[in-house]
Amino acid sequence: MRQVIEATTVLFPDEAAWNLSEVNLMSPDGRGFHRYQVITVVRDDKLKDAHIDMGNEKQYNAMQFRIPALGCHTVAELRNIADYLRDLKPRQPEKTRTDLLILYAQYEETKRSLRHGNQN
């Protein structure tokens, strides 16, 4: 069942939260990407989102993330967790994986050069 999530502009630190996300989204003026903290709470059996503009996304080294809570944590607890995650050293990108076809071509070339070298 699809559900429209209503917006809210007021959050209470001690209210139960559904989740917290920090994502980079286009700013309303369309001039670039901003980092947003999106906090979803449950009120009157409905989900309500609050979008908090945290400024230009280039200010943040942390990866985008989502913290599920499902009502088991408060807004304040999730914000503390988000502060911690944001301050972590960013992960190093994975090393580029070498293509198997390139490795095979290198293997064949080495094999040919060894054969040719052995004939002399």
C-alpha angles and dihedrals in degrees: 000000000000119000133193111225112220123219128242132188096196126073128179117212093223098048121108114260129210096202145326125221132183110203139161111242135167110272117245091251090055094234098122146311123307130190112247129193106211114195120187119201133178116239126167089352091302131107115242126189128210117196114204115192108221096183135253112358091226089073090068126074094179119101119248112269146178127215114199115208105161090202095306095107134046128240090253092052092050092047090052090051090048091052089052094048092046091054095052117110107263116254116257113246115257115264112259111267114234113240113247091225090057090049091049092049090050090049092051092047091050090048091051093047091049091050091048091046092050092053094060 
